[in-house]
Amino acid sequence: MGFRFRKSIKVAPGVKINLGKKGASVTVGNKYARTTIGKGRRTNSVSLPGTGISYSTQTTKRKKRPQRVAYESTNNTVANVSQSIQEVEKHTAYINMITSVHLEVEDYVDWHVIADEDISHLLNEGPNVKSVLDEVTNYKPTWRDKLFNRVNARKMMIEDKLPEAREFDIAIHQKKQRLKDIAPSILNSDSNMWTNALNEYAPFEDVESFGSKLNFDIKDNELIVNLTVGNKEVVPIDTLSLTATNKVSRKKMSATNYLALYQDYVCSCVIRIAREVFAIIPIDTVLIHVYDFSQAEPSPKMGCILSTRVNRVNIENLKFEDIDCSDTIETFEHNMKYLKTKGFKLVEELK
């Protein structure tokens, strides 16, 4: 028998970290309704108290960077830890999250596999329907079920989940069919389908959650991504620390540090955009324009603060965990005027 190791650690009410030989996962919820996220998958489980009946669905889940997971976990109050400590930890985790946007990326999309995949089974017995049918087959009545003559009723309760399970499988089929429909065009370098592919995978929800907006354009067979930051408050203006008596000390961040942090956030977003594009679309270059208010002007004006053309070869061999995003952008073809004590100035878009 192979050695098996598994341990669960409770980190907050309703939140556990599961450690095993194959990695770690996080479970949120209770024994009747819970969600487990780990190794790129999300499992939702629901059980009916006192019946022994349960139902679970498993879907692939985008892999979040550790810094994002760490920040999201700070939204849960931890028992026996002071509010001051948690507030400072949340502040630190937030800064780590906004400067590590570039570390998260969609898995590489193989359009040949998508084009050749047979998805017809999803309309007959997809994974969710199969899960319910297996549950019916493997159902073992408890002695209470037998005593109260409710075995058939329990089976019917499981079978009642089939319509919803079938809807899930149909939704999966529809998404896969949309991708199959555009796969030949993507493989034939049809630029008209590039934005369709990006919209299907929607890889920028993390960036947009900070208030930024993205739109795509095609010019001369080149993909152009326009990023409007539009929320200067995404970068905190204060620094938080703990005093000797475990009180929160809040001080205004120096202008130099704030501007450097803002530049790192913007450049991290740009590298993330390039990585997502190259993961989803088989192209060699992407032109990215960033729009925001010019910080270095006496009267700030909205305009282009960064324009860069990124080549796939520029980023293929980067060790993203070790790079300085602002310095990395300067190794690409770019227009960016940044002053350490004043911030971004407006620049012309690359053509």
DOVEXRO-958729 format. One record per residue: residue in one letter; x, y, z of N, C-alpha, C in turn. Coordinates in steps of 0.05 Angstrom, whole numbers. Atoms other than C-alpha are relative to their C-alpha. Layout:
BEGIN
REC  type    n.px    n.py    n.pz   ca.px   ca.py   ca.pz    c.px    c.py    c.pz
REC     A       X       Y       Z       X       Y       Z       X       Y       Z
...
This chain:
BEGIN
REC  type    n.px    n.py    n.pz   ca.px   ca.py   ca.pz    c.px    c.py    c.pz
REC     M      17     -24       0       0       0       0      18      25       0
REC     G     -15     -25       2      27      69     -19      -5      18      24
REC     F       2     -18     -22      40     120      35     -18      23      -8
REC     R      19     -22       5     -15     172      40       0      19      23
REC     F      -1     -20     -20     -11     237      77     -22      21      -6
REC     R      20     -21       3     -68     286      88      -5      12      27
REC     K       4     -14     -25     -78     339     141     -16      25      -6
REC     S      16     -25       3    -129     395     149       6      18      23
REC     I      -6     -20     -21    -113     459     186     -21      22      -2
REC     K      20     -21      -1    -168     506     207      13      27       4
REC     V     -13     -27      -2    -146     578     194     -20      22       7
REC     A      20     -19      -7    -212     613     205     -27     -15       1
REC     P      26      13      -1    -285     596     219     -10      -7     -28
REC     G      10       9      26    -309     555     159      22      -1     -22
REC     V     -21       1      20    -240     557     125      22     -19       9
REC     K     -21      20      -6    -190     499     123      19      -2     -23
REC     I     -20       6      19    -125     487      88       6     -30       1
REC     N      -4      29       1    -117     415      65      27      -6     -12
REC     L     -27       6       9     -46     388      58       1     -30      -7
REC     G      -3      28       9     -31     324      19      25      -4     -16
REC     K     -24       6      15      22     290     -21       1      15     -27
REC     K       2     -12      27      -3     322     -86      -3      30       1
REC     G       2     -29      -2      -6     393     -59     -20       9      21
REC     A      18     -12     -20     -52     439     -20     -26      10     -13
REC     S      25     -11       9    -124     461     -26     -13      15      23
REC     V      14     -15     -20    -171     507      10     -30      -7      -1
REC     T      29       7      -2    -241     487      34     -14      22      16
REC     V      16     -21     -13    -293     540      51     -29     -10       3
REC     G      27       9      -4    -360     523      82      -2     -19      23
REC     N       4      20     -21    -388     469     128      -4     -27     -12
REC     K       2      27      11    -402     395     122     -24      -4     -18
REC     Y      24       2      17    -469     408      87       3      15     -27
REC     A      -4     -15      25    -446     459      35      29      12       1
REC     R     -28      -9      -1    -373     472      18      11       1     -28
REC     T     -14      -3      25    -326     491     -38      30      -5       6
REC     T     -28       6      -3    -256     463     -45      15       9     -26
REC     I     -15     -11      23    -205     499     -90      29      -9       3
REC     G     -28       8       0    -138     469    -108       8     -12     -26
REC     K     -11      11      24     -93     449    -165     -17       6     -25
REC     G      14      -9      24    -134     488    -216     -28     -10      -2
REC     R      28      11       1    -201     456    -197     -16      11      23
REC     R      19      -8     -21    -262     478    -158     -21     -22       3
REC     T      20      20      -5    -307     426    -126     -21      11      19
REC     N      22      -9     -16    -375     447    -100     -16     -25      10
REC     S      13      23     -12    -408     396     -52     -23       9      17
REC     V      24      -5     -16    -477     396     -22     -10     -26      11
REC     S      11      24     -11    -506     344      25     -25       7      16
REC     L      25      -3     -15    -574     335      58       3     -12      27
REC     P      -4       9     -27    -570     330     134     -17     -25       6
REC     G      14      24     -10    -588     261     161      -7     -20     -22
REC     T       8      18      21    -596     229      93      22     -16     -12
REC     G     -22      13      13    -527     209      70       2       6     -29
REC     I       1      -8      28    -543     241       3      17      25      -4
REC     S     -16     -23       6    -492     288     -27       3       3     -30
REC     Y      -3      -5      29    -479     320     -95      24      19      -3
REC     S     -23     -18       4    -415     351    -121       4       4     -30
REC     T      -8      -6      28    -394     385    -185      28      10       0
REC     Q     -28      -8       2    -323     396    -207       5      15     -26
REC     T      -6     -16      24    -300     450    -255      29       9       2
REC     T     -27     -11       0    -232     474    -276      -1      29      10
REC     K       0     -26     -13    -213     537    -239      27      13      -7
REC     R     -25     -15       6    -163     590    -260      18       0      24
REC     K     -20       0     -21    -100     586    -219       6      28       9
REC     K      -6     -27     -10     -95     648    -176      29       0      11
REC     R     -26      -3     -12     -27     674    -156      -2      -1      30
REC     P       1       1     -29      -9     662     -83      -5      26      13
REC     Q       5     -26     -12      -9     736     -69     -29       8       0
REC     R      29      -6       2     -81     742     -92     -15     -17      20
REC     V      13      18     -19    -102     682     -51       4      10      29
REC     A      -7     -10     -27     -66     710      10     -16      25       7
REC     Y      16     -24      -6    -102     777       4     -29      -7       4
REC     E      28       8      -3    -170     745      -6      -6     -14      27
REC     S       3      14     -26    -159     703      56      -1      19      23
REC     T       0     -20     -22    -149     766      98     -28      12       4
REC     N      27     -10      -4    -223     782      88     -15     -17      21
REC     N      11      17     -21    -237     726     138      12       7      27
REC     T     -10      -6     -26    -231     745     211      11     -25      13
REC     V     -14      22     -13    -182     700     248      -3       3      30
REC     A       4       0     -29    -199     682     319      27       2      14
REC     N     -23      -2     -18    -148     700     374      23      17     -13
REC     V     -19     -18      12    -112     749     327     -12      28       1
REC     S      11     -27      -4    -120     823     343      -8      13     -26
REC     Q      10     -15      24    -157     869     295      22      16     -12
REC     S     -22     -17      10     -95     913     289      19     -17     -17
REC     I     -19      18      15     -50     855     267     -13      -7     -27
REC     Q      13       8      24    -102     833     216      -2      23     -20
REC     E       2     -23      17    -110     904     189      27       5     -14
REC     V     -26      -4      12     -35     911     178       7     -22     -20
REC     E      -5      22      18     -30     842     147     -16       3     -26
REC     K      17      -4      23     -87     858     100      12      22     -18
REC     H     -12     -22      15     -53     923      79      25     -10     -15
REC     T     -24      11      13      13     887      65      -7     -20     -22
REC     A       8      19      20     -22     831      28     -11      13     -25
REC     Y      12     -15      22     -59     882     -15      22      11     -18
REC     I     -22     -11      16       6     916     -37      14     -23     -15
REC     N     -12      23      14      36     848     -53     -17      -9     -24
REC     M      18       9      21     -26     832     -95       1      18     -24
REC     I       2     -18      23     -27     894    -138      27       3     -14
REC     T     -26      -1      13      48     889    -153       7     -27     -11
REC     S      -6      27      10      43     816    -173     -21      -9     -21
REC     V      21       7      19     -13     820    -225      12     -17     -23
REC     H     -12      14      23      36     794    -278       6     -29       5
REC     L      -7      27      -6      46     728    -242     -23     -20      -6
REC     E      23      17       6     -23     702    -260      -5      -1     -30
REC     V       4       2      28     -38     675    -329     -16     -25      -7
REC     E      16      22      10     -85     630    -368      19     -22     -10
REC     D     -15      23      12     -59     560    -386       1       3     -30
REC     Y      -4      -1      29     -33     555    -457     -24     -14     -14
REC     V      23      11      15     -91     544    -505      10     -13     -26
REC     D      -8      15      24     -79     490    -557     -24      -1     -18
REC     W      23      -2      18    -127     507    -614      -3     -25     -17
REC     H       2      26      15    -110     442    -651     -17     -20      16
REC     V      15      18     -17    -137     403    -592     -30       8       1
REC     I      27     -10      -1    -199     447    -588     -15      -7     -26
REC     A      13       5      26    -213     439    -663      -6     -30      -3
REC     D       3      29       5    -206     362    -660     -17     -13      22
REC     E      13      12     -22    -242     350    -594     -29      -8      -7
REC     D      27      10       3    -306     308    -596     -16       8      25
REC     I      15      -9     -23    -356     342    -550     -29      -9       0
REC     S      28       9       3    -420     305    -571     -10     -13      26
REC     H       8      14     -24    -420     265    -506     -12      19      21
REC     L      10     -19     -20    -435     328    -467     -30       4      -1
REC     L      29      -3       3    -506     329    -495     -15     -25       9
REC     N      13      25      -8    -519     257    -474       6      -6      29
REC     E      -7       7     -27    -480     239    -412      26      15       7
REC     G     -23     -16      -7    -433     295    -393       9      -5      29
REC     P     -11       6     -26    -391     297    -329     -19       5      23
REC     N      18      -6     -22    -445     328    -286     -23     -20       1
REC     V      21      20       2    -500     280    -310      12     -27      10
REC     K     -12      25      -7    -452     222    -302       4      -2      31
REC     S      -4      -1     -29    -437     244    -230     -25      -7      14
REC     V      26       6     -13    -511     241    -212      -7     -29      -5
REC     L       7      28       6    -521     174    -247      17     -19      17
REC     D     -18      17     -16    -461     145    -211      -9       1      29
REC     E      10      -2     -27    -489     171    -146     -25     -18       5
REC     V      24      17      -2    -555     135    -160       9     -30       2
REC     T      -9      27       1    -518      71    -177      14      -9      26
REC     N     -15       7     -23    -473      73    -117     -14       6      27
REC     Y      14      -7     -25    -526      95     -68      -5     -25      17
REC     K       4      21     -19    -528      51      -7     -18      10      22
REC     P      19     -10     -20    -589      60      37      10      -5      28
REC     T      -7       3     -28    -578      70     111     -22     -17      13
REC     W      20      17     -14    -614      27     162     -25      16       6
REC     R      23     -17      -4    -660      87     174     -17       0     -25
REC     D      15       0      25    -679      89     101     -16     -26      -3
REC     K      13      26       2    -696      15     103     -23      -2      20
REC     L      20       2     -21    -733      21     169     -25      16      -6
REC     F      23     -18       6    -777      78     146     -10      -2     -29
REC     N       9       6      27    -785      50      75       2      25     -18
REC     R      -4     -24      16    -755     111      41      23      -2     -20
REC     V     -23       5      19    -702      79      -4      -7      13     -27
REC     N       8     -10      26    -740      96     -68      -1      31       0
REC     A       2     -29      -3    -753     167     -43      27      13      -1
REC     R     -27     -11       0    -679     178     -31      12      -1     -28
REC     K     -11       2      28    -661     153    -101     -13      21     -17
REC     M      14     -20      16    -714     199    -130      11      28       5
REC     M     -12     -26      -6    -683     258     -93      26       4     -14
REC     I     -25      -2      15    -617     243    -125      -6       4     -30
REC     E       7      -3      28    -649     235    -194     -11      27      -7
REC     D      11     -27       4    -684     302    -185      22      20      -7
REC     K     -22     -19       5    -615     334    -192       9      -2     -30
REC     L      -9       4      28    -608     308    -264      -6      24     -18
REC     P       5     -23      17    -642     368    -298      21      22       3
REC     E     -20     -21      -4    -595     418    -266      28      -9      -9
REC     A     -25      10       9    -535     373    -279       2       1     -31
REC     R       0      -1      29    -556     368    -352       3      29     -11
REC     E      -4     -28       7    -560     444    -356      29       9       1
REC     F     -28      -6      -3    -489     449    -331      16     -11     -24
REC     D     -15      13      22    -465     400    -384      -6      14     -27
REC     I       7     -14      24    -503     437    -439      15      27      -1
REC     A     -15     -26      -1    -470     503    -417      29      -5      -7
REC     I     -27       7       8    -402     469    -422       2      -6     -30
REC     H       0       7      29    -420     442    -491      -1      26     -17
REC     Q       4     -25      16    -442     511    -515      26      16      -1
REC     K     -25     -15       0    -377     544    -493      21     -14     -17
REC     K     -19      14      17    -335     489    -524      -6       2     -29
REC     Q       8      -2      28    -375     493    -588       8      27     -11
REC     R      -8     -27      10    -363     568    -593      30       1      -6
REC     L     -29       1       5    -288     555    -586       7     -17     -24
REC     K      -5      17      24    -291     499    -638      -6      15     -25
REC     D       8     -15      24    -326     546    -686      21      20      -9
REC     I     -20     -20       8    -270     597    -683      28     -11      -3
REC     A     -26      13       0    -212     548    -677      13       0     -28
REC     P     -13      -1      27    -200     541    -753       9      27      -8
REC     S      -8     -27       8    -199     616    -762      25       9      16
REC     I     -23      -6     -17    -151     624    -703      26     -13     -12
REC     L     -23      15      11    -105     571    -733       9      11     -27
REC     N      -7     -12      26    -108     607    -800       7      29       2
REC     S      -9     -27      -5     -86     672    -768     -20      21      -9
REC     D      21     -19       7    -153     706    -780      -3      19      24
REC     S       0     -19     -22    -146     769    -738     -28       8      10
REC     N      27      -7      -7    -221     779    -738     -11     -17      24
REC     M       9      18     -22    -228     722    -688      16       3      26
REC     W     -17      -3     -24    -175     745    -639     -16      11      24
REC     T      15     -12     -22    -222     788    -598     -22     -20      10
REC     N      20      21      -8    -274     731    -598      13     -19      20
REC     A     -14      18     -18    -222     686    -566       5      12      27
REC     L      -5     -14     -26    -203     737    -513     -26       3      16
REC     N      26      -4     -14    -276     750    -497     -10     -27      12
REC     E       8      26     -10    -289     675    -489      15      -8      26
REC     Y     -15       7     -24    -233     665    -439      -1      21      22
REC     A       2     -22     -20    -242     733    -405      22      -1      21
REC     P     -22       4     -19    -173     731    -374       7      24      17
REC     F      -8     -25     -13    -172     802    -348     -18       9      23
REC     E      19      -8     -21    -225     801    -293      15      10      25
REC     D     -16      -9     -22    -170     809    -241       9      29      -3
REC     V      -8     -28       6    -144     873    -274     -24      19       1
REC     E      24     -17       1    -214     900    -285     -13       3      28
REC     S      12      -2     -27    -233     887    -212      11      24      15
REC     F     -12     -23     -12    -188     946    -194     -12      26     -12
REC     G      12     -24      12    -231     993    -236      10       7     -27
REC     S     -10      -5      27    -191     989    -300     -18     -11     -21
REC     K      17       9      22    -223     979    -368      19      -7     -23
REC     L     -15       8      23    -196     942    -428     -18      -2     -25
REC     N      13       5      25    -216     942    -501      21      -7     -21
REC     F     -19      10      20    -185     911    -563      -6      12     -27
REC     D       3     -11      27    -172     936    -633      20     -16     -18
REC     I     -18      13      19    -140     907    -695       7      20     -22
REC     K      -9     -19      20     -98     949    -742      24     -13     -14
REC     D     -22      11      16     -54     924    -799       8     -28      10
REC     N      -4      28      -9     -63     852    -773      16      -1      26
REC     E     -13       0     -26     -36     871    -705     -21       5      22
REC     L      19      -3     -23     -74     864    -639       9      24      17
REC     I      -6     -23     -17     -78     929    -599     -18      -3      25
REC     V      15       1     -25     -99     927    -526       2      28      13
REC     N       1     -26     -13    -121     993    -494      -9      -4      29
REC     L       6       3     -28    -118     994    -418      -4      28      12
REC     T       5     -25     -13    -151    1053    -382       0      -6      30
REC     V      -3       6     -29    -129    1053    -309     -24      11      15
REC     G      25     -12     -10    -182    1102    -286      -6      -2      29
REC     N       5       2     -28    -174    1091    -212      26       4      15
REC     K     -25      -5     -13    -115    1124    -178       1     -10      29
REC     E       1      10     -28    -139    1099    -110       6     -29       2
REC     V      -7      29      -1    -120    1028    -130      26      -3      16
REC     V     -25       1     -15     -52    1044     -99      -4      16      26
REC     P       5     -14     -26     -57    1062     -24      19      24       3
REC     I     -17     -23      -5     -30    1130      -2      12       0      27
REC     D     -11       2     -27     -15    1108      69      16     -26       3
REC     T     -15      24      -9      33    1058     101     -10      -7      28
REC     L       9      10     -26      10    1016     160      21     -17      13
REC     S     -19      16     -16      53     986     214     -11      -3      28
REC     L       9       4     -28      46     961     285      20      14      19
REC     T     -16     -12     -20      71     999     345       9     -21      20
REC     A     -10      19     -20     106     967     405     -23     -11      16
REC     T      23       9     -16      37     961     438     -21     -12     -18
REC     N      19      13      18       5     928     377     -23      17      -9
REC     K      19     -19      11     -32     990     355       8       5     -29
REC     V      -6      -6      28     -38    1009     282      11      29      -3
REC     S     -12     -26       6       8    1066     260      -5       5     -29
REC     R       7      -7      27     -18    1099     197      15      26      -8
REC     K     -14     -24       9      28    1148     160      -3       3     -30
REC     K       3      -5      29      23    1181      92      25     -10     -14
REC     M     -22      11      16      67    1146      41      14      23     -14
REC     S     -15     -21      14     122    1190      12      -8       0     -29
REC     A       7      -3      28     108    1216     -58      17     -19     -17
REC     T     -18      16      16     168    1179     -85      -8     -30       1
REC     N       8      28      -3     146    1112     -57     -27      -5     -13
REC     Y      26       4      12      74    1122     -79       2      -2     -30
REC     L      -3      -1      29      94    1139    -150      14     -25     -10
REC     A     -14      24       8     142    1080    -154     -18     -24       2
REC     L      19      22      -3      88    1033    -128     -21       1     -23
REC     Y      20      -3      22      39    1061    -180      12      -9     -26
REC     Q     -13       9      25      89    1051    -236       3     -30      -1
REC     D      -3      30       0     102     979    -214     -27     -13      -5
REC     Y      26      11       4      27     966    -212      -8       2     -30
REC     V       7      -3      28      16     994    -283      17     -19     -17
REC     C     -17      17      16      76     956    -311      -6     -29       4
REC     S       8      28      -6      54     892    -276     -25      -7     -17
REC     C      24       4      15     -14     899    -310       7      -4     -30
REC     V      -7       2      28      19     909    -378      13     -27      -7
REC     I     -12      26       4      62     847    -372     -21     -23       2
REC     R      22      19      -2       1     808    -349     -16      -2     -26
REC     I      16       0      25     -38     830    -411      15     -14     -22
REC     A     -16      13      21      19     808    -457       0     -30       4
REC     R      -1      29      -5      24     740    -423     -27     -13      -6
REC     E      26      11       5     -51     729    -427      -5      -3     -30
REC     V       4       0      29     -53     747    -501      16     -22     -13
REC     F     -17      21      13       5     701    -519      -9     -28       9
REC     A      10      26      -9     -26     644    -478     -25      -9     -16
REC     I      25       6      13     -92     649    -515       1       1     -31
REC     I      -1      -4      29     -75     673    -585      28      -6     -11
REC     P     -27       6      12     -18     645    -629      10      23     -17
REC     I     -12     -23      14      11     713    -648      27       6      13
REC     D     -28      -5      -9      82     740    -640       3      27      13
REC     T      -2     -27     -12      69     813    -620     -27      10       9
REC     V      24     -14      -9      18     855    -583       8      28       7
REC     L      -4     -28      -6      14     930    -578     -19       9      22
REC     I      16      -7     -23      -9     957    -511       3      29       6
REC     H       0     -28      -8     -29    1028    -495     -13       2      27
REC     V      11      -5     -27     -42    1051    -423      -8      29       2
REC     Y      10     -27      -3     -85    1112    -409      -6       6      29
REC     D       5      -9     -28     -88    1151    -344       5      30       0
REC     F      -6     -28      -3     -82    1221    -317      30       3       4
REC     S     -28      -5      -3     -12    1249    -324       6      11      27
REC     Q      -5      -9     -27      15    1255    -254      20      23       1
REC     A     -22     -20       0      74    1299    -273      -7      27     -11
REC     E       8     -26      11      34    1355    -304     -12      17      21
REC     P      12     -18     -20      13    1417    -264     -31      -3       0
REC     S      29       6       2     -58    1405    -290      -3     -27     -13
REC     P       0      27      11     -64    1329    -299     -21      -3     -22
REC     K      17       5      23     -94    1309    -366      -1     -30      -6
REC     M       3      28       7    -121    1242    -388      13      -5     -27
REC     G     -14       6      25     -78    1210    -442      16     -25       2
REC     C     -17      24       0     -28    1156    -459      24       5      17
REC     I     -23      -2     -18      23    1146    -404      21     -22      -6
REC     L     -18      22       7      54    1082    -432      -9     -13     -25
REC     S       6      14      24      57    1051    -500      23     -19      -6
REC     T     -21      20       4      95     986    -513      -9     -21     -19
REC     R       5      23      18     100     933    -566      17     -23      11
REC     V     -13      23     -13     115     866    -534       2     -23     -20
REC     N      -4      24      16     144     808    -573       0     -25      17
REC     R       2      25     -16     131     737    -551      28      -8      10
REC     V     -27       9      -8     206     723    -550      10      17      23
REC     N      -9     -17     -22     215     782    -502      -7     -11      28
REC     I       9       9     -26     178     747    -446       1     -30       4
REC     E       0      29      -3     185     673    -460      20     -10      20
REC     N     -21      11     -17     249     665    -420       3      16      26
REC     L      -1     -15     -25     233     714    -363      -7     -17      24
REC     K       7      12     -25     232     690    -292     -18      20      15
REC     F      18     -21      -8     170     729    -273       0       5      30
REC     E       0      -4     -29     177     718    -198      23      18       9
REC     D     -24     -15      -8     244     754    -199       3      28     -14
REC     I      -4     -24      15     234     812    -247     -11      25      14
REC     D      11     -26      -7     223     886    -233     -16       9     -24
REC     C      17      -4      23     164     901    -278       6      27     -14
REC     S      -6     -26      12     181     975    -289      26      -2     -16
REC     D     -25       3      15     253     957    -309      -4     -18     -25
REC     T       4      19      22     228     900    -353     -13      14     -24
REC     I      14     -14      21     182     946    -393      21      16     -17
REC     E     -20     -17      14     243     989    -411      18     -17     -19
REC     T     -15      17      18     274     928    -446     -16      -5     -25
REC     F      17       3      23     215     928    -495       0      25     -17
REC     E       6     -24      15     200     976    -551     -22      16      15
REC     H      19     -13     -16     164    1030    -512       3      31      -1
REC     N       0     -29      -6     146    1103    -500     -10       3      29
REC     M       7      -5     -28     145    1120    -425      18      21      12
REC     K     -15     -21     -14     166    1183    -389     -10       0      29
REC     Y       7       2     -29     168    1172    -314      21      14      16
REC     L     -18     -15     -17     198    1220    -264      -4     -10      29
REC     K       1      12     -27     215    1191    -195     -16      17      20
REC     T      13     -17     -20     188    1252    -158     -26      12     -10
REC     K      25     -12      12     130    1270    -205     -18     -21     -12
REC     G      18      21      12     105    1206    -238       0       1     -30
REC     F       3       4      29      80    1193    -308      -5      27     -14
REC     K       7     -22      18      80    1245    -364     -13     -13     -25
REC     L      13      10      24      39    1238    -428      20      -6     -21
REC     V     -18       8      21      72    1203    -486     -16      -6     -26
REC     E      13       7      25      56    1188    -559      -3     -30      -2
REC     E       4      29       4      27    1121    -577      19     -10     -22
REC     L     -16      13      21      72    1074    -616     -18      -6     -24
REC     K      15       6      25      50    1064    -688       8     -28     -10
